[in-house]
């Protein structure tokens, strides 16, 4: 995975959590996986943000449109 692809995956995930006030931090990526921290410090309703297992699956599916080799999206959820 290139840095540009990693940034696109991050943008995909950010779009999913930003509407509820969440943010993401890219931790690391490899050829077929990527890992994020879910940041909820500015969220008024942490329970309103989708659970991490849903976010992982949706991000994986949406990212396959532009990067078919992605096999794993890991989101460290502080909840």
C-alpha positions as CSV (number, residue, x, y, z in Angstrom):
1,X,0.0,0.0,0.0
2,X,1.3,3.4,-0.9
3,X,1.0,6.5,1.4
4,X,-1.5,7.9,-1.0
5,X,-3.7,4.8,-0.8
6,X,-3.4,4.8,3.0
7,X,-4.6,8.4,3.0
8,X,-7.6,7.5,0.9
9,X,-8.5,4.7,3.3
10,X,-8.2,7.2,6.1
11,X,-10.5,9.7,4.3
12,X,-13.1,6.9,3.8
13,X,-13.1,6.1,7.5
14,X,-13.1,9.8,8.5
15,X,-16.2,10.4,6.4
16,X,-18.0,7.7,8.4
17,X,-17.1,9.1,11.9
18,X,-16.9,12.9,11.3
19,X,-20.6,13.3,11.0
20,X,-20.9,12.3,14.7
21,X,-17.8,14.4,15.7
22,X,-15.3,11.6,15.7
23,X,-11.9,11.6,14.1
24,X,-9.2,9.0,13.2
25,X,-5.5,8.7,13.6
26,X,-3.5,6.5,11.2
27,X,-1.2,4.3,13.1
28,X,0.4,2.0,10.6
29,X,-0.2,0.1,7.3
30,X,1.3,-2.7,5.3
31,X,0.7,-4.2,1.9
32,X,-2.7,-5.5,2.8
33,X,-3.7,-4.0,6.2
34,X,-4.2,-0.7,7.9
35,X,-4.6,0.3,11.6
36,X,-6.3,3.4,13.1
37,X,-7.1,4.9,16.5
38,X,-10.7,6.1,16.8
39,X,-10.6,9.5,18.5
40,X,-13.8,10.4,20.4
41,X,-12.6,13.2,22.7
42,X,-14.7,15.8,20.9
43,X,-17.8,13.6,20.6
44,X,-20.9,14.6,22.6
45,X,-22.4,11.1,22.2
46,X,-19.8,8.4,21.9
47,X,-22.5,5.8,21.6
48,X,-23.8,7.5,18.5
49,X,-20.6,6.7,16.6
50,X,-20.9,3.3,14.8
51,X,-19.2,0.4,16.6
52,X,-15.7,-0.4,15.4
53,X,-16.6,-3.8,13.9
54,X,-19.1,-2.1,11.6
55,X,-16.7,0.7,10.8
56,X,-14.0,-1.8,9.9
57,X,-16.3,-3.8,7.6
58,X,-17.7,-0.7,5.8
59,X,-14.2,0.9,5.4
60,X,-12.9,-2.4,4.0
61,X,-15.7,-2.7,1.5
62,X,-15.6,1.0,0.4
63,X,-11.8,0.8,0.0
64,X,-11.9,-2.2,-2.2
65,X,-13.2,0.1,-4.9
66,X,-9.7,1.7,-5.2
67,X,-7.5,-0.9,-3.5
68,X,-8.5,-4.6,-4.0
69,X,-5.5,-6.0,-2.0
70,X,-6.7,-4.6,1.3
71,X,-7.6,-7.6,3.6
72,X,-7.7,-6.0,7.1
73,X,-8.9,-2.7,8.6
74,X,-8.2,-2.5,12.4
75,X,-9.8,0.2,14.5
76,X,-8.7,0.7,18.1
77,X,-11.9,1.9,19.8
78,X,-11.6,3.6,23.2
79,X,-15.1,2.6,24.2
